[in-house]
């Protein structure tokens, strides 16, 4: 865009320039909104993960009882990456099922009250 000497312009010319700038901005805004709509449709076709509660995953922060217990008492719920103790034990020849906590052991697990 060519440089314009604003101090040498009269009021009518300045108003005309302001009108042209406003029109140009509105055109650019419409172009950008159209591009965003096209991008949004493309993303919708590909598919988005389900997001709940203000952008957080539905499973984030949910506690689940442990499914596996290690020889030293460490536990793992079966979510996420396998812990180091479990990977080392499996490499040592153990099976994942060897560390399963029985259903009877998990049945009584819940919130316990402290005795005070």
N, C-alpha and C positions, 0 to 999 in steps of 0.2 A: 504494500500500500504506500502511495507517495506521501511524503511528509507535508504537513499543512501548517502554515504559520497562523496560529489561532489568534494571536494578538493583533494581526492586521485585518481580521475579518469583522464585518459589522454584525449586528444582532440577528438580522434575518438569515445571513449565511450560516451563523452558528446554529440557529434553530434548524435549518435545513440539514446541516451536517449531523446534528443530534438525531433527527428523524431517520436519516440513512443508516446511522450506526444502530439504532433500535431495530430497524427492519432487518439488517444483516444479522444481528444477534438472534432475532426470532427465527430466521431461516436456519441458522446453524443449530439452534436448539431443536427445531423440528427434525433436522437431519440426524442429529445424535439420538433423539428419542426413537426414531425409526430404526436406527442401527441397534439400539438396545433391545427393542421389541423383537427384532429378528434373532438376536443372540439368545434372548430368553426362550423363544420358541425352539431354537436348536438345542438348548440345554434341556428343555422339557421333553423333547423327543428322545434324547439320549437317556434321560431319567435321572432324577435326583434322589439321594438317600433321604429316608424319612427323618425329619427333624421335628422334635417336640420340645416344648417349654423354652421358647426364646433362643433357639439355635443350638440347643444341647441335644445329644442323642437320648433316646428313650431309656437306654440301659445304663447311661453314665451315672455313677454313684450308687447303683443298686448293690446291696450286699447279698451274697449268696453263700450258703454253707459250704465248707470245704469238702472236696470229694477225695482228695489224696492226702496222706500223711506220711512224712518221711521218718527215717529211723531216729532222728534227733528231735522229733516232735513238730517240725516245721510242716505247714499245711499249704495246699494249693487248691483253689476252687475249680480249676480246669479252664479258666478264662485267661486269655492273653498268652504271652510267651511262656514256655516251660521254665520253671526255676532251675538254677544251676545244680542244686542237689539232685533233682530228678533226672536231668540230662546226664549227669555223672553216673548215677545209678544204672540208668538204661545202657549206657556205654559199657558198664561193668558187667552186663549180662542179665540184669533184672528186667522184669516186664512191668509195664504200666499198671496192669491189674494187681500186681503185688502190693501196690501202695493204696489201693482203693479203701476207703473207709466204709464199713458195712452200713446198710440202711438202719440197722438197729442202733448203731452208734450215733448216727445223725438225727434219729428220731427225737431224742430228748434234748437236742441242742436248740436253744432259743434264748430269749433274753432272760438272764438270771438276775435276781435281785440280791443286793448285798445285805448281809445281816448286820444291821446297826440298831 
